[in-house]
């Protein structure tokens, strides 16, 4: 399997290789994407991941607060230029396609076509703003319709073959995240130049143990173009992901980042962590940033899996 190189940030200090995603930035107080950029930059982050959607949400009661973002089917030229100028405060930017109600492997052929169209728009957008990585969620089973897993994977391979040449032409490392190790490897084995986003939370939940998680790094370490960072609560036999490190009780953060450093990973690390508003998201991401930097530098000794120092 040929190595896929992430955008090389090796010469940048580790703290400046850590960014925040809009994937968990709720517009709780009416914030827009420009305000989110301002708050993230003010907090000292040098990297930023944008999910180009106005239709994703996770938190809020009694109704969700949509995450900040943009709609690529509706954005005007002036809005694009304003956004591109705003993003210049960061050293690097990555793009993460939306996935709620999008499905590359839908049994509905019309939804597959629409998903292709929007995902192509995401990739073109990534190229236009000079993104250093592009992440997709692979297609999944359609609820209520049973098919062989191979059929679902083949749809994902089909899109990867379609997108990879454009991505390489514009120097945008690209890949899928989420899903089992076997499913991710299936695409990488068939599509030269295709990579993965190693979402630590997704991979731990899929594998269920340290051994199974580290197999992602051992078998696909040379295909990692981006890292998504978050913690997991494991309780009552279920999982709650995208948690801050002080609530994590499943992920071996020290082992994870030590292993990534050992294999020479030099790409971006993007925090996807929940909060009730953007300021709380940033607070949790700052906690993660401090932890990752100290692990990378060999000064962070944990009592256990959660972020408590043994000092």
KELOVEX-479884 format. One record per residue: residue number from 1; x, y, z of N, C-alpha, C in turn. Coordinates in steps of 0.001 Angstrom, whole numbers. Layout:
BEGIN
<NUM; <X; Y; Z>; <X; Y; Z>; <X; Y; Z>>
...
This chain:
BEGIN
<1; <855; -1193; 0>; <0; 0; 0>; <889; 1241; 0>>
<2; <753; 2069; -1012>; <1579; 3265; -1141>; <1236; 4273; -66>>
<3; <2253; 4897; 485>; <2054; 5905; 1520>; <1339; 7121; 948>>
<4; <385; 7660; 1691>; <-278; 8909; 1347>; <231; 9970; 2309>>
<5; <792; 11031; 1779>; <1401; 12036; 2637>; <380; 13094; 3050>>
<6; <270; 13341; 4365>; <-534; 14485; 4794>; <213; 15767; 4467>>
<7; <-472; 16881; 4513>; <211; 18153; 4357>; <1228; 18262; 5491>>
<8; <2474; 18511; 5159>; <3552; 18419; 6142>; <3625; 19669; 7018>>
<9; <3215; 19499; 8269>; <3301; 20582; 9255>; <4407; 20314; 10268>>
<10; <5339; 19407; 9906>; <6362; 18960; 10852>; <7196; 20113; 11396>>
<11; <7456; 21128; 10580>; <8300; 22246; 11016>; <7541; 23243; 11879>>
<12; <6226; 23040; 12012>; <5408; 23900; 12865>; <5316; 23266; 14244>>
<13; <5445; 24058; 15283>; <5333; 23537; 16640>; <4017; 22785; 16810>>
<14; <4048; 21730; 17617>; <2888; 20868; 17762>; <1646; 21653; 18190>>
<15; <1808; 22672; 19038>; <634; 23423; 19486>; <-60; 24146; 18333>>
<16; <701; 24461; 17275>; <118; 25157; 16128>; <-418; 24200; 15074>>
<17; <-274; 22903; 15314>; <-842; 21884; 14435>; <-2218; 21432; 14931>>
<18; <-2694; 22045; 16013>; <-3962; 21657; 16623>; <-5009; 22730; 16334>>
<19; <-6136; 22315; 15781>; <-7200; 23251; 15437>; <-8547; 22805; 15970>>
<20; <-9593; 23542; 15590>; <-10962; 23272; 16038>; <-11871; 23146; 14815>>
<21; <-12835; 22234; 14892>; <-13825; 22063; 13834>; <-15119; 22782; 14173>>
<22; <-15794; 23286; 13135>; <-17128; 23859; 13334>; <-18184; 22772; 13525>>
<23; <-17772; 21525; 13391>; <-18713; 20412; 13477>; <-19456; 20388; 14807>>
<24; <-18878; 20968; 15854>; <-19547; 21038; 17147>; <-19556; 22471; 17677>>
<25; <-19792; 23423; 16778>; <-19890; 24828; 17178>; <-21334; 25292; 16984>>
<26; <-22170; 25190; 18014>; <-23576; 25574; 17863>; <-23752; 27092; 17869>>
<27; <-24714; 27548; 17077>; <-25004; 28992; 17021>; <-25960; 29361; 18157>>
<28; <-25570; 29022; 19379>; <-26430; 29162; 20557>; <-26904; 30591; 20765>>
<29; <-26012; 31544; 20531>; <-26335; 32949; 20768>; <-26442; 33727; 19463>>
<30; <-26731; 33012; 18384>; <-26900; 33665; 17098>; <-25602; 33894; 16330>>
<31; <-24509; 33222; 16729>; <-23238; 33419; 16050>; <-23296; 32900; 14613>>
<32; <-22477; 33486; 13738>; <-22316; 32974; 12387>; <-20878; 32501; 12212>>
<33; <-20521; 32058; 11007>; <-19201; 31494; 10769>; <-18105; 32536; 10978>>
<34; <-18369; 33784; 10636>; <-17357; 34830; 10814>; <-17064; 35041; 12297>>
<35; <-18096; 35032; 13119>; <-17914; 35179; 14570>; <-17162; 33981; 15133>>
<36; <-17445; 32784; 14629>; <-16744; 31588; 15096>; <-15257; 31665; 14757>>
<37; <-14938; 32144; 13577>; <-13530; 32327; 13188>; <-12853; 33310; 14132>>
<38; <-13530; 34402; 14418>; <-12968; 35431; 15312>; <-12684; 34865; 16704>>
<39; <-13626; 34115; 17257>; <-13456; 33569; 18604>; <-12348; 32512; 18640>>
<40; <-12267; 31684; 17608>; <-11242; 30645; 17552>; <-9849; 31258; 17430>>
<41; <-9720; 32245; 16569>; <-8432; 32930; 16398>; <-8024; 33639; 17692>>
<42; <-8958; 34292; 18345>; <-8685; 35005; 19594>; <-8186; 34057; 20675>>
<43; <-8635; 32798; 20635>; <-8224; 31796; 21626>; <-6823; 31256; 21358>>
<44; <-6224; 31622; 20221>; <-4846; 31241; 19945>; <-4661; 30049; 19040>>
<45; <-5747; 29536; 18462>; <-5623; 28393; 17556>; <-5151; 28855; 16187>>
<46; <-4235; 28089; 15604>; <-3680; 28413; 14295>; <-4342; 27635; 13162>>
<47; <-5198; 26667; 13518>; <-5861; 25854; 12509>; <-7359; 25832; 12713>>
<48; <-8076; 25606; 11615>; <-9537; 25687; 11646>; <-10104; 24704; 10642>>
<49; <-11111; 23934; 11066>; <-11809; 23046; 10142>; <-13238; 23538; 9939>>
<50; <-13625; 23637; 8685>; <-14948; 24142; 8339>; <-15802; 23023; 7750>>
<51; <-16997; 22857; 8304>; <-17996; 21957; 7730>; <-18958; 22825; 6927>>
<52; <-18894; 22775; 5593>; <-19730; 23657; 4779>; <-21180; 23201; 4734>>
<53; <-21910; 23575; 5766>; <-23326; 23231; 5871>; <-23988; 24189; 6853>>
<54; <-25262; 24426; 6663>; <-26070; 25157; 7641>; <-27126; 24242; 8249>>
<55; <-26992; 22946; 7988>; <-28038; 21986; 8357>; <-27535; 20866; 9253>>
<56; <-26442; 21110; 9968>; <-25962; 20117; 10939>; <-26102; 20696; 12339>>
<57; <-26416; 19840; 13284>; <-26600; 20274; 14672>; <-26475; 19071; 15586>>
<58; <-26061; 19313; 16823>; <-25968; 18257; 17815>; <-26642; 18635; 19129>>
<59; <-26502; 19913; 19514>; <-26920; 20309; 20856>; <-28006; 21380; 20821>>
<60; <-28663; 21558; 21959>; <-29700; 22566; 22105>; <-30997; 21951; 22591>>
<61; <-31743; 22692; 23379>; <-33022; 22215; 23913>; <-33991; 23389; 24006>>
<62; <-35243; 23212; 23633>; <-35902; 21970; 23196>; <-35614; 21609; 21735>>
<63; <-34970; 22507; 20994>; <-34568; 22209; 19620>; <-33068; 22445; 19482>>
<64; <-32459; 21743; 18533>; <-31024; 21930; 18288>; <-30721; 23336; 17800>>
<65; <-29528; 23826; 18179>; <-28977; 25038; 17585>; <-28118; 24607; 16397>>
<66; <-28445; 25004; 15177>; <-27608; 24613; 14035>; <-26172; 25072; 14224>>
<67; <-25234; 24249; 13761>; <-23825; 24650; 13819>; <-23560; 25768; 12823>>
<68; <-22582; 26598; 13138>; <-22199; 27654; 12202>; <-21607; 27020; 10943>>
<69; <-21742; 27691; 9817>; <-21200; 27150; 8579>; <-21644; 27952; 7374>>
<70; <-21578; 27320; 6207>; <-22035; 27922; 4953>; <-22699; 26832; 4112>>
<71; <-23564; 27245; 3200>; <-24198; 26318; 2270>; <-23589; 26547; 892>>
<72; <-22953; 25537; 339>; <-22230; 25701; -921>; <-23156; 25782; -2125>>
<73; <-24400; 25385; -1991>; <-25356; 25549; -3082>; <-25922; 26975; -3116>>
<74; <-25726; 27717; -2022>; <-26343; 29034; -1912>; <-25353; 30180; -1756>>
<75; <-24101; 29899; -1426>; <-23136; 30946; -1131>; <-22888; 31822; -2368>>
<76; <-22877; 33131; -2165>; <-22611; 34065; -3258>; <-21110; 34290; -3400>>
<77; <-20702; 34885; -4502>; <-19288; 35196; -4705>; <-18782; 36147; -3628>>
<78; <-19589; 37125; -3264>; <-19178; 38072; -2222>; <-19032; 37389; -875>>
<79; <-19946; 36491; -559>; <-19864; 35752; 703>; <-18635; 34852; 719>>
<80; <-18334; 34237; -429>; <-17140; 33398; -504>; <-15881; 34223; -263>>
<81; <-15778; 35376; -896>; <-14595; 36213; -727>; <-14460; 36692; 718>>
<82; <-15572; 37034; 1332>; <-15544; 37449; 2738>; <-15053; 36314; 3626>>
<83; <-15537; 35111; 3368>; <-15129; 33962; 4162>; <-13653; 33643; 3939>>
<84; <-13213; 33648; 2688>; <-11808; 33358; 2401>; <-10893; 34372; 3075>>
<85; <-11291; 35648; 3061>; <-10479; 36677; 3729>; <-10445; 36452; 5236>>
<86; <-11593; 36075; 5811>; <-11652; 35846; 7261>; <-10761; 34688; 7673>>
<87; <-10693; 33647; 6839>; <-9909; 32453; 7163>; <-8405; 32686; 7084>>
<88; <-7975; 33811; 6517>; <-6546; 34086; 6373>; <-5842; 34307; 7711>>
<89; <-6613; 34458; 8799>; <-5987; 34618; 10120>; <-5357; 33307; 10593>>
<90; <-5717; 32190; 9948>; <-5194; 30886; 10349>; <-4021; 30474; 9466>>
<91; <-3129; 29657; 10046>; <-2005; 29109; 9281>; <-2480; 28018; 8327>>
<92; <-3536; 27330; 8697>; <-4056; 26246; 7855>; <-5539; 26030; 8104>>
<93; <-6198; 25480; 7082>; <-7630; 25203; 7138>; <-7879; 23822; 6539>>
<94; <-8804; 23074; 7115>; <-9256; 21809; 6531>; <-10763; 21888; 6301>>
<95; <-11250; 21013; 5414>; <-12683; 20956; 5105>; <-13215; 19566; 5424>>
<96; <-14386; 19534; 6049>; <-15048; 18287; 6446>; <-16447; 18320; 5840>>
<97; <-16750; 17396; 4954>; <-18079; 17396; 4329>; <-19168; 17156; 5372>>
<98; <-20366; 17707; 5164>; <-21485; 17357; 6040>; <-21904; 15911; 5800>>
<99; <-22620; 15335; 6749>; <-23029; 13931; 6581>; <-24449; 13645; 7036>>
<100; <-25084; 14557; 7785>; <-26460; 14299; 8199>; <-27383; 14340; 6976>>
<101; <-28045; 13234; 6712>; <-28959; 13073; 5583>; <-28262; 13047; 4225>>
<102; <-26927; 12958; 4199>; <-26191; 12719; 2962>; <-25682; 11285; 3003>>
<103; <-25631; 10612; 1855>; <-25223; 9207; 1878>; <-24730; 8777; 504>>
<104; <-23421; 8588; 391>; <-22828; 8141; -873>; <-23284; 6747; -1273>>
<105; <-23747; 5962; -304>; <-24156; 4584; -587>; <-25648; 4372; -404>>
<106; <-26410; 5452; -466>; <-27854; 5319; -297>; <-28445; 4380; -1337>>
<107; <-29469; 3664; -927>; <-30191; 2830; -1886>; <-30974; 3711; -2867>>
<108; <-31213; 4958; -2485>; <-31912; 5923; -3335>; <-30917; 6537; -4319>>
<109; <-31035; 6195; -5590>; <-30046; 6643; -6588>; <-30024; 8158; -6725>>
<110; <-31158; 8806; -6483>; <-31216; 10259; -6609>; <-30463; 10930; -5455>>
<111; <-30585; 10357; -4259>; <-29824; 10896; -3130>; <-28331; 10665; -3334>>
<112; <-27955; 9517; -3917>; <-26539; 9288; -4221>; <-26006; 10372; -5155>>
<113; <-26774; 10677; -6206>; <-26336; 11699; -7163>; <-26214; 13067; -6498>>
<114; <-27179; 13418; -5651>; <-27140; 14709; -4972>; <-25969; 14772; -4004>>
<115; <-25698; 13654; -3315>; <-24559; 13605; -2400>; <-23262; 13786; -3173>>
<116; <-23110; 13120; -4303>; <-21930; 13318; -5170>; <-21777; 14797; -5509>>
<117; <-22882; 15421; -5916>; <-22829; 16813; -6359>; <-22363; 17725; -5232>>
<118; <-22902; 17516; -4022>; <-22500; 18395; -2921>; <-21086; 18080; -2459>>
<119; <-20719; 16812; -2450>; <-19364; 16445; -2047>; <-18335; 16958; -3048>>
<120; <-18680; 16974; -4326>; <-17802; 17603; -5315>; <-17646; 19092; -5019>>
<121; <-18744; 19742; -4655>; <-18694; 21169; -4315>; <-17790; 21399; -3109>>
<122; <-17820; 20465; -2143>; <-16938; 20580; -967>; <-15476; 20500; -1382>>
<123; <-15161; 19585; -2282>; <-13786; 19417; -2724>; <-13314; 20633; -3520>>
<124; <-14151; 21147; -4401>; <-13797; 22355; -5145>; <-13607; 23539; -4199>>
<125; <-14463; 23628; -3196>; <-14348; 24674; -2179>; <-13021; 24545; -1436>>
<126; <-12659; 23308; -1072>; <-11394; 23071; -374>; <-10210; 23548; -1214>>
<127; <-10256; 23244; -2514>; <-9172; 23664; -3398>; <-9114; 25185; -3509>>
<128; <-10258; 25825; -3604>; <-10290; 27286; -3786>; <-9750; 28044; -2589>>
<129; <-9954; 27508; -1386>; <-9465; 28231; -204>; <-8096; 27732; 253>>
<130; <-7525; 26765; -467>; <-6200; 26273; -117>; <-6182; 25363; 1091>>
<131; <-7230; 24555; 1263>; <-7294; 23638; 2409>; <-6179; 22607; 2333>>
<132; <-5706; 22167; 3509>; <-4607; 21193; 3557>; <-5102; 19771; 3766>>
<133; <-6427; 19581; 3863>; <-7004; 18235; 3942>; <-8498; 18328; 3679>>
<134; <-9045; 17232; 3142>; <-10478; 17129; 2869>; <-10960; 15790; 3393>>
<135; <-11951; 15821; 4280>; <-12481; 14608; 4901>; <-13938; 14385; 4520>>
<136; <-14254; 13121; 4218>; <-15639; 12715; 3963>; <-16041; 11607; 4932>>
<137; <-17340; 11509; 5195>; <-17907; 10303; 5781>; <-18294; 9388; 4632>>
<138; <-17871; 8144; 4687>; <-18271; 7188; 3670>; <-19756; 6874; 3766>>
<139; <-20304; 6355; 2665>; <-21704; 5980; 2654>; <-21991; 4813; 3591>>
<140; <-23236; 4711; 4011>; <-23644; 3690; 4986>; <-24918; 2991; 4513>>
<141; <-25318; 1980; 5267>; <-26547; 1251; 4978>; <-27746; 2195; 5071>>
<142; <-28741; 1982; 4248>; <-30004; 2716; 4326>; <-30933; 1984; 5284>>
<143; <-31432; 2705; 6274>; <-32335; 2072; 7238>; <-33528; 1453; 6524>>
<144; <-33815; 205; 6859>; <-34966; -470; 6295>; <-34702; -1180; 4982>>
<145; <-33440; -1148; 4518>; <-33117; -1821; 3246>; <-31821; -2585; 3457>>
<146; <-31863; -3896; 3323>; <-30720; -4747; 3641>; <-29931; -5052; 2374>>
<147; <-28620; -4792; 2440>; <-27714; -5109; 1336>; <-26420; -5670; 1900>>
<148; <-25657; -6345; 1059>; <-24334; -6807; 1464>; <-23425; -5611; 1714>>
<149; <-22545; -5756; 2689>; <-21610; -4681; 3007>; <-20733; -4337; 1800>>
<150; <-20444; -5321; 974>; <-19601; -5091; -203>; <-20211; -4047; -1131>>
<151; <-21529; -4062; -1279>; <-22201; -3110; -2161>; <-22018; -1689; -1643>>
<152; <-22159; -1528; -331>; <-21971; -216; 287>; <-20531; 253; 88>>
<153; <-19577; -635; 332>; <-18169; -279; 160>; <-17846; 72; -1291>>
<154; <-18453; -635; -2225>; <-18160; -373; -3634>; <-18654; 1004; -4069>>
<155; <-19766; 1457; -3526>; <-20203; 2834; -3797>; <-19167; 3834; -3274>>
<156; <-18599; 3539; -2095>; <-17577; 4426; -1540>; <-16314; 4414; -2393>>
<157; <-15950; 3261; -2894>; <-14799; 3165; -3796>; <-15058; 3969; -5069>>
<158; <-16265; 3861; -5578>; <-16620; 4563; -6814>; <-16430; 6071; -6656>>
<159; <-16902; 6622; -5529>; <-16727; 8063; -5339>; <-15254; 8412; -5121>>
<160; <-14544; 7593; -4375>; <-13128; 7869; -4124>; <-12350; 7913; -5433>>
<161; <-12620; 6990; -6340>; <-11940; 6995; -7633>; <-12285; 8249; -8427>>
<162; <-13515; 8699; -8279>; <-13967; 9908; -8966>; <-13258; 11157; -8430>>
<163; <-13061; 11237; -7104>; <-12576; 12461; -6472>; <-11058; 12556; -6365>>
<164; <-10357; 11439; -6347>; <-8950; 11464; -5959>; <-8069; 12217; -6957>>
<165; <-8363; 12127; -8251>; <-7520; 12816; -9235>; <-7598; 14331; -9077>>
<166; <-8809; 14838; -8889>; <-8977; 16281; -8676>; <-8255; 16722; -7409>>
<167; <-8391; 15909; -6347>; <-7730; 16243; -5081>; <-6219; 16307; -5241>>
<168; <-5640; 15334; -5942>; <-4194; 15317; -6124>; <-3735; 16456; -7022>>
<169; <-4528; 16765; -8040>; <-4197; 17868; -8943>; <-4103; 19185; -8186>>
<170; <-4932; 19339; -7153>; <-4960; 20576; -6367>; <-4261; 20430; -5018>>
<171; <-3519; 19344; -4860>; <-2689; 19134; -3673>; <-3504; 19169; -2381>>
<172; <-4639; 18465; -2391>; <-5490; 18366; -1207>; <-5521; 16905; -750>>
<173; <-4796; 16526; 298>; <-4903; 15169; 835>; <-6362; 14875; 1209>>
<174; <-6803; 13657; 940>; <-8234; 13369; 992>; <-8477; 11968; 1527>>
<175; <-9625; 11766; 2183>; <-9940; 10434; 2670>; <-11257; 10383; 3415>>
<176; <-11649; 9145; 3775>; <-12851; 8919; 4574>; <-12484; 8835; 6053>>
<177; <-13469; 9108; 6897>; <-13356; 8816; 8320>; <-14543; 7961; 8730>>
<178; <-14503; 7494; 9970>; <-15563; 6659; 10559>; <-15601; 5295; 9872>>
<179; <-16368; 4398; 10442>; <-16450; 3061; 9882>; <-15389; 2142; 10453>>
<180; <-15513; 883; 10131>; <-14586; -116; 10645>; <-13246; -27; 9934>>
<181; <-12231; -595; 10550>; <-10906; -654; 9938>; <-10976; -1364; 8590>>
<182; <-11709; -2472; 8528>; <-11802; -3226; 7277>; <-12441; -2414; 6164>>
<183; <-13475; -1631; 6500>; <-14140; -816; 5474>; <-13231; 287; 4965>>
<184; <-12518; 952; 5864>; <-11589; 2006; 5451>; <-10453; 1426; 4614>>
<185; <-9941; 278; 5051>; <-8840; -362; 4325>; <-9296; -829; 2947>>
<186; <-10533; -1268; 2833>; <-11077; -1733; 1556>; <-10950; -643; 490>>
<187; <-11298; 587; 856>; <-11208; 1691; -101>; <-9753; 2034; -392>>
<188; <-8938; 2120; 659>; <-7520; 2475; 468>; <-6808; 1449; -416>>
<189; <-7162; 175; -274>; <-6518; -868; -1075>; <-6846; -741; -2559>>
<190; <-8012; -168; -2865>; <-8457; -116; -4258>; <-8247; 1243; -4933>>
<191; <-7961; 2272; -4144>; <-7849; 3610; -4720>; <-6495; 4208; -4359>>
<192; <-5612; 4260; -5328>; <-4285; 4835; -5129>; <-4411; 6317; -4767>>
<193; <-3740; 6702; -3700>; <-3763; 8101; -3289>; <-4866; 8457; -2316>>
<194; <-5745; 7490; -2017>; <-6839; 7759; -1073>; <-6361; 7501; 345>>
<195; <-6772; 8367; 1289>; <-6320; 8225; 2671>; <-7468; 8079; 3649>>
<196; <-7166; 8302; 4922>; <-8182; 8282; 5970>; <-7985; 9462; 6904>>
<197; <-9066; 9885; 7483>; <-9018; 10756; 8652>; <-9170; 9821; 9847>>
<198; <-8143; 9747; 10681>; <-8231; 8885; 11860>; <-8970; 9643; 12957>>
<199; <-10277; 9446; 13002>; <-11068; 10001; 14096>; <-10885; 9064; 15275>>
<200; <-10187; 9520; 16290>; <-9819; 8660; 17411>; <-11054; 8098; 18111>>
<201; <-12077; 8952; 18272>; <-13293; 8491; 18932>; <-14014; 7419; 18135>>
<202; <-14220; 7672; 16833>; <-14897; 6687; 15988>; <-14135; 5358; 15995>>
<203; <-12819; 5448; 15876>; <-12015; 4226; 15784>; <-12073; 3427; 17079>>
<204; <-12025; 4094; 18223>; <-12114; 3378; 19497>; <-13475; 2715; 19655>>
<205; <-14539; 3424; 19278>; <-15867; 2834; 19421>; <-16051; 1654; 18469>>
<206; <-15473; 1755; 17284>; <-15580; 661; 16320>; <-14804; -565; 16782>>
<207; <-13601; -312; 17329>; <-12750; -1429; 17737>; <-13047; -1964; 19112>>
<208; <-13417; -1098; 20060>; <-13814; -1531; 21391>; <-12688; -1845; 22352>>
<209; <-11426; -1678; 21901>; <-10302; -1974; 22792>; <-9058; -1255; 22293>>
<210; <-8036; -1151; 23173>; <-6764; -546; 22765>; <-6166; -1309; 21592>>
<211; <-6178; -2636; 21686>; <-5557; -3459; 20649>; <-6191; -3204; 19288>>
<212; <-7511; -3202; 19242>; <-8190; -2992; 17974>; <-7999; -1567; 17461>>
<213; <-7935; -601; 18383>; <-7704; 773; 17945>; <-6320; 935; 17335>>
<214; <-5302; 437; 17997>; <-3938; 626; 17489>; <-3718; -92; 16158>>
<215; <-4600; -1038; 15827>; <-4518; -1677; 14516>; <-4773; -672; 13399>>
<216; <-5582; 367; 13682>; <-5789; 1421; 12686>; <-4460; 2082; 12338>>
<217; <-3665; 2375; 13354>; <-2369; 3032; 13129>; <-1387; 2062; 12499>>
<218; <-1386; 813; 12980>; <-441; -176; 12458>; <-706; -503; 10992>>
<219; <-1986; -582; 10601>; <-2322; -1013; 9243>; <-2567; 134; 8267>>
<220; <-2976; 1297; 8800>; <-3290; 2422; 7918>; <-2546; 3699; 8310>>
<221; <-1516; 3549; 9127>; <-766; 4723; 9570>; <-178; 5515; 8426>>
<222; <165; 4828; 7332>; <753; 5522; 6188>; <-308; 6151; 5288>>
<223; <-1576; 6041; 5686>; <-2665; 6656; 4921>; <-3361; 7782; 5688>>
<224; <-2891; 8121; 6877>; <-3562; 9136; 7687>; <-3238; 10532; 7150>>
<225; <-4269; 11277; 6761>; <-4070; 12646; 6279>; <-4526; 13679; 7301>>
<226; <-5259; 13238; 8308>; <-5758; 14162; 9329>; <-6163; 13357; 10548>>
<227; <-6098; 13995; 11717>; <-6561; 13393; 12966>; <-7752; 14191; 13474>>
<228; <-8814; 13495; 13898>; <-9885; 14120; 14663>; <-9743; 13676; 16111>>
<229; <-9710; 14646; 16998>; <-9486; 14377; 18417>; <-10765; 14594; 19209>>
<230; <-11100; 13636; 20070>; <-12193; 13790; 21031>; <-12114; 12676; 22049>>
<231; <-12809; 12845; 23150>; <-12848; 11827; 24183>; <-14137; 11024; 24125>>
<232; <-14158; 9916; 24859>; <-15340; 9047; 24909>; <-15666; 8696; 26356>>
<233; <-16940; 8848; 26706>; <-17471; 8236; 27922>; <-18004; 6855; 27563>>
<234; <-17554; 5854; 28296>; <-18099; 4505; 28133>; <-18859; 4191; 29413>>
<235; <-20187; 4040; 29294>; <-20988; 3799; 30491>; <-22234; 3011; 30130>>
<236; <-22644; 2100; 31028>; <-23831; 1275; 30842>; <-23810; 564; 29490>>
<237; <-22608; 201; 29043>; <-22482; -537; 27798>; <-22630; 288; 26542>>
<238; <-22733; 1618; 26679>; <-22893; 2496; 25519>; <-21791; 3556; 25522>>
<239; <-21777; 4357; 24456>; <-20731; 5362; 24295>; <-21340; 6754; 24139>>
<240; <-20615; 7744; 24647>; <-20881; 9146; 24341>; <-19567; 9731; 23870>>
<241; <-19493; 10066; 22584>; <-18235; 10543; 22019>; <-18202; 12066; 21977>>
<242; <-17114; 12594; 21407>; <-16897; 14036; 21261>; <-16934; 14731; 22623>>
<243; <-16334; 14066; 23608>; <-16280; 14582; 24963>; <-14922; 15237; 25240>>
<244; <-14879; 16200; 26174>; <-13593; 16780; 26576>; <-12746; 15751; 27307>>
<245; <-11436; 15949; 27351>; <-10551; 14923; 27920>; <-10808; 14615; 29390>>
<246; <-11313; 15589; 30153>; <-11532; 15296; 31575>; <-12733; 14383; 31780>>
<247; <-13560; 14178; 30741>; <-14674; 13245; 30837>; <-14376; 11917; 30148>>
<248; <-13249; 11815; 29452>; <-12880; 10593; 28755>; <-12547; 9479; 29749>>
<249; <-13033; 8271; 29461>; <-12603; 7131; 30278>; <-12273; 5919; 29419>>
<250; <-12198; 6121; 28093>; <-11959; 4985; 27211>; <-10681; 5122; 26393>>
<251; <-10435; 6286; 25824>; <-9298; 6451; 24921>; <-7996; 6561; 25691>>
<252; <-7002; 5823; 25241>; <-5641; 5933; 25776>; <-4938; 7062; 25023>>
<253; <-5130; 8295; 25505>; <-4559; 9449; 24818>; <-3037; 9381; 24763>>
<254; <-2436; 9013; 25880>; <-974; 8975; 25927>; <-430; 7967; 24927>>
<255; <-1030; 6783; 24887>; <-586; 5776; 23931>; <-839; 6190; 22495>>
<256; <-1974; 6854; 22265>; <-2339; 7273; 20913>; <-1349; 8270; 20342>>
<257; <-1100; 9350; 21065>; <-243; 10405; 20521>; <1232; 10009; 20546>>
<258; <1602; 9163; 21482>; <2977; 8644; 21466>; <3198; 7794; 20221>>
<259; <2206; 6967; 19855>; <2314; 6115; 18674>; <2319; 6957; 17394>>
<260; <1484; 7974; 17344>; <1449; 8838; 16157>; <2773; 9573; 15971>>
<261; <3365; 9994; 17076>; <4665; 10644; 16974>; <5724; 9660; 16504>>
<262; <5657; 8435; 16985>; <6625; 7405; 16596>; <6584; 7121; 15089>>
<263; <5400; 7137; 14492>; <5311; 6834; 13064>; <5571; 8066; 12201>>
<264; <5836; 9199; 12849>; <6183; 10404; 12107>; <5005; 11150; 11531>>
<265; <3834; 11014; 12141>; <2672; 11755; 11636>; <2950; 13255; 11708>>
<266; <2730; 13954; 10592>; <3098; 15372; 10513>; <1948; 16262; 10070>>
<267; <716; 15741; 10097>; <-425; 16504; 9619>; <-1201; 17197; 10725>>
<268; <-2378; 17719; 10384>; <-3187; 18472; 11354>; <-3902; 17569; 12348>>
<269; <-4174; 18130; 13523>; <-4956; 17476; 14570>; <-6117; 18410; 14892>>
<270; <-7329; 17973; 14596>; <-8507; 18832; 14721>; <-9394; 18340; 15853>>
<271; <-9707; 19235; 16788>; <-10556; 18885; 17927>; <-12029; 18973; 17525>>
<272; <-12750; 17889; 17749>; <-14199; 17837; 17572>; <-14813; 17536; 18935>>
<273; <-15102; 18583; 19701>; <-15534; 18405; 21083>; <-16787; 19231; 21335>>
<274; <-17763; 18616; 21993>; <-19043; 19262; 22232>; <-18938; 20362; 23287>>
<275; <-19856; 21305; 23170>; <-20049; 22341; 24176>; <-21414; 22949; 23972>>
<276; <-21956; 23555; 25007>; <-23288; 24148; 24898>; <-23294; 25442; 24102>>
<277; <-22132; 26057; 23957>; <-21976; 27192; 23062>; <-20525; 27229; 22592>>
<278; <-20202; 28143; 21704>; <-18874; 28154; 21097>; <-17790; 28399; 22139>>
<279; <-18053; 29262; 23102>; <-17034; 29545; 24117>; <-16716; 28296; 24935>>
<280; <-17720; 27478; 25233>; <-17457; 26246; 25974>; <-16712; 25242; 25097>>
<281; <-17046; 25184; 23811>; <-16306; 24329; 22882>; <-14827; 24712; 22893>>
<282; <-14549; 25994; 22779>; <-13163; 26467; 22755>; <-12456; 26141; 24071>>
<283; <-13142; 26304; 25193>; <-12552; 25974; 26487>; <-12134; 24511; 26540>>
<284; <-13008; 23610; 26085>; <-12687; 22184; 26089>; <-11543; 21876; 25118>>
<285; <-11526; 22561; 23982>; <-10459; 22325; 23003>; <-9111; 22846; 23505>>
<286; <-9117; 23923; 24254>; <-7874; 24412; 24866>; <-7322; 23393; 25861>>
<287; <-8204; 22741; 26601>; <-7791; 21678; 27523>; <-7132; 20538; 26753>>
<288; <-7751; 20163; 25636>; <-7173; 19106; 24804>; <-5841; 19537; 24206>>
<289; <-5776; 20764; 23743>; <-4541; 21270; 23141>; <-3380; 21166; 24132>>
<290; <-3621; 21594; 25362>; <-2570; 21524; 26378>; <-2151; 20072; 26626>>
<291; <-3129; 19177; 26687>; <-2827; 17773; 26935>; <-2018; 17165; 25788>>
<292; <-2433; 17401; 24546>; <-1731; 16836; 23390>; <-298; 17343; 23321>>
<293; <-113; 18634; 23535>; <1232; 19222; 23481>; <2143; 18584; 24522>>
<294; <1625; 18364; 25709>; <2450; 17795; 26770>; <2747; 16318; 26533>>
<295; <1783; 15595; 25978>; <2053; 14191; 25623>; <3116; 14141; 24531>>
<296; <2957; 14954; 23505>; <3891; 14980; 22377>; <5295; 15323; 22851>>
<297; <5376; 16217; 23840>; <6679; 16626; 24362>; <7231; 15719; 25442>>
<298; <6464; 14692; 25834>; <6944; 13727; 26816>; <6864; 14183; 28252>>
<299; <6060; 15213; 28528>; <5987; 15735; 29891>; <4644; 15452; 30565>>
<300; <3752; 14732; 29876>; <2410; 14505; 30397>; <2285; 13061; 30860>>
<301; <2233; 12845; 32166>; <2088; 11510; 32721>; <716; 11410; 33380>>
<302; <-104; 10532; 32838>; <-1480; 10424; 33299>; <-1623; 9332; 34352>>
<303; <-2430; 9620; 35386>; <-2766; 8599; 36365>; <-3567; 7495; 35685>>
<304; <-4496; 7900; 34848>; <-5342; 6951; 34143>; <-5729; 7562; 32809>>
<305; <-6776; 7058; 32185>; <-7124; 7508; 30840>; <-7648; 8937; 30804>>
<306; <-8268; 9379; 31863>; <-8758; 10743; 31849>; <-7603; 11699; 32109>>
<307; <-7863; 12967; 31910>; <-6793; 13963; 31877>; <-6446; 14448; 33290>>
<308; <-5888; 13555; 34098>; <-5434; 13925; 35437>; <-3933; 13651; 35517>>
<309; <-3164; 14672; 35785>; <-1712; 14529; 35796>; <-1233; 13786; 37039>>
<310; <-208; 12972; 36848>; <460; 12302; 37962>; <1681; 13149; 38305>>
<311; <1477; 14127; 39158>; <2579; 15065; 39479>; <2875; 15042; 40977>>
